[in-house]
Amino acid sequence: MTPTVATTCADPVILDQWHPLLPLDEMTADNVGHTILLGEQLSYQLDTDGAPVVWLAADADATALPVLVEYLYVWVCLGSPPEALFAIPEFAEPDRRNIHAGTIGVHVSAPRAIENFLDMGHFPYVHTDVLGAEPHTEVAEYDVHIDPDTNDVWATECVFYQPRAATTSTEGQMSDYLYRVPHPYCVILYKTTPLAAERMDVIALFCRPIAEDRIEAHMFLCLLDPDNSETVIRKFQQTIFGQDKPILENQYPKLLPLDPRAETPIRADKVAIAYRRWLSDLGVTYGVIPAA
């Protein structure tokens, strides 16, 4: 049975989240832009002081919505937002390059996109000879926990062989991974960098839900890469996500089932199982098929 797809969001958990609208540098004072968030038509523009303003397009009074500028993006909330967004301290480190690597539309729910990002098992088959290669297909045992202070989902001690882990790679390596889910529709990866053994590159996926089963995925990078051009870096990241896009769009159902019996998990799915349980505990209903 095909799940019903909501045209607008009635989920208070999701309405009260900050959502990434677009990169700040794509917003201008000269033109009013238009987009969709959670089924709602929004308009946006920079004001005379250069600050972003966002409002419901159908609002005759043009009442401004809550807005936050963080990590190169304009974030907006349709409900009552938290005071601050989740922290990425690496963003402020002076030797890192903070890059918006692109925005890609995908016909899938935001939770499906997040779960795919968490899946190391598909690397050798979808990202062949880049993020993985046969016969190195086994996902080794790793740990998953919920941070008691922030309520973020973490997967730690993840290790996987990668022929070309980053634009700075010159040979294959065993990459160390940390996954973090601080937001129902956002995920962050901390990954071994070939340039500094004690530090990690940061790669994030910030999903803007257009509808329950459609997103625009913003790819954010916070890298230790002094040499490659932004064009090369963006092309590398867009190629990776471009390989994921047809896989995601062929997922069925497009909404993520939260019932643990709905899809058969394997050992490598430990963090995906934790993510689904976490969404259920939060009370998320938008973009998912709630457990019975």
Order of alpha helices (4+ residues) and beta strands (2+ residues): alpha-beta-beta-beta-beta-beta-beta-beta-alpha-alpha-beta-beta-beta-beta-beta-beta-alpha-beta-alpha-beta
